[in-house]
Each structure stands twice: as C-alpha cells, then as structure tokens.
Amino acid sequence: MECEIPNISINDDTIMQDIFSMCKSIAIIGLSPDPEKDSHKVGRFLQEQGFKIYPIYPKEETILGEKVYRSILEIEEKIDMVDMFRKPEIADALIEEVLQRGDVKVFWLQLGIVNNQACQKAKENGLLCVQNRCTKIEYGRLKRQ
C-alpha cells in the first residue's frame, strides 16, 4: 500500500484558529463508542470545549450522550465541520455527501488520513480542507499560543 502525502491542506495557524472560531457543530465520522479509541477521546474533548458533536457510526443509538446517525445526510441541523476517522478511500464518498448537504465549511481528515482527490474536490467547492492533523491536538496547541 502506498502512503499518500498531503499536497492540499490548511497549514496556516491563523486559518486554523479561524476554523475553530467559526465552527460550532462537528459531525464526527467513525466516532467509536469505545472510550479507549482516539475518535471517542477526540469527540469527548471537542464536546467539553463546547462544540456540538454529531456521532456518525454504523451501530449504537447514543455515543457521548448524543444521538448516533448513520450518515451526515440524516442530520437536519446545520453542520460546520466534518471530522473523519475512517480509511482514506471513504473520503471520496463522504465529500459527495458533504457537498450534497451544502452547509459544511470544513472537511477535516484526521491524523494519518490523506486523500488529496477528496480535498481537491472540497477546495474546488469552496470548503476548507485539513488533512493528516488531529482536531484535538490542533485545538489544544492553538489555545496555548
């Protein structure tokens, strides 16, 4: 398997700070019910920072006290950011759902996840795209600055 290097991504701290300032609601794709999993830890952290989270997971009814959805298309409320904890190839279908919604501003692929094609499509459609970075790490790092 070949590892892709991100060639489309936000790396500017000012823009990153703007992302966290403008985003209030985050759909977390692959938010696990297992407290030991990174997606669960990140989801809990974001929730504790005041973000409204929408867990997307194939099973469970609630995670972190929030209703679980099977797809972002099921969510009626506005979503500002989609934060993905799935395999890179999932991003191709996910960006299609994101664009279908029309309200998402930020397409974020977690640490270790790169899909330049999906990020290019996001960028071409006016979305900000971050790849291979963790929302929890970046939020914490920027708050300390």
N, C-alpha and C positions, 0 to 999 in steps of 0.2 A: 504494500500500500504506500502510495506517495503522499507525503505531507505537503499541503498547500501553504504557501507563505502569503500572509495578508498584504495585498497591494492596494486595497481600498479600505480605509478605516480612519476614524477620527482619532488623532493622537494629540491634539491641542488641548491643554488643560483648561483654557478659558471656555472653549466649546463644551468640554466635558462638564464643567461647572454649570453652564447654561442648560445642558441636558437635564441634570438633576434638579435644577431650579424650575424648569418648565414642566417636567413630568410629575404627575400626581398619581397616576394609575399605571400599573405594570402587570401585563399578562406574562406569567412565567411558564414557559413550555417545558414540560418534563419535571414539574415540581413534585418531588417524591414525598410520600408520607413518612418515610424513614428519617428520624431525626439525625442519624449519622451521615446521611448523604449531603453533599455540598449544596445541591439545589434547595433542600429543606433549610439548611443553615442560612443560605443567602435570602431565601424567602422570608424567614423569620426576622432576619436583620432588617430587610427593607420595610417590613411591616412595622417593626419597632421604631424606624426612623420616620414613620408617618405616611408611608406610601400605601395606597390601596392596592392590594395584590389580587390577581385572579389566577388561581391554580389551573393549569391545563394538564390533565393526566388521564390515562385510559381507564383507571379504576378509582374507587373511593367516592364518597359523597361529599366529604369535607376534609380539607387539609389546612392546618393552622387556623381553624375556626372559620374558614371561608368555603363557600360552595365551590365544588370542583366542576369544571367544564371539560368537555371532550375536544372542543375546538374553539378558537377565538371567534369564530362566526356565531357561536351560541350566546356570546356576551352582548347584552343590549346596551350597557353603559359604555361611555367613552373610554378608550384605551390610548394612553400617550406613548407607551413603550411596550415592545415585545422583547422579552429576555429569554433566549433559547438555551436549554441544557440538553440538547439531543445531538445525534450524529450529524455531521456537516451536510450530508445529502438531503436531510429533512428540510433544510433551509430553502431549497428550491420550491417545494410545495408551500411552505409557510409564507414566503414572500408573496405568493399569489393570493393567499387568504388575507394577508395584511393589506395588500393593495385593494382587494375587494371591499374591505371594511371602509377604507378611505379616511380614517381618523387617526391612525398611528403616525407618530412623528419620528420615532427612533426604533431602529431594528438592531438589536444587540445580540451578538453571538458570544457566548461565554468563553472563558479561558480554555484554550486548547481547541476551539472550534473556529474553522476558517472555511468560508465559501465565497470566493471572490465574485462568482457569477451572480449569486443572490444579492450580494452587497451592491454590485454594479446596477442591478435592476432597481434596488431600493433607492440608490442615489439618483438614477435617471428619473425616478418618480417623485423626487423632492424630499426623500427621507434622509435622516442622518443614519449612518451605519457605523457600528463599532464591532470589531472582531477580535477574538483572542484576548479578551480582557474580562475581568470579573467585576460585576456591579458593586459587590460588597467591598472589594479591595479598593476600587477606584473612588467610591463614595467616601470611604474612610480616609484614604490618602488625601483627597482634595479638602476634606473638612479640617485636616491637621495643618494645612498650608495657611 
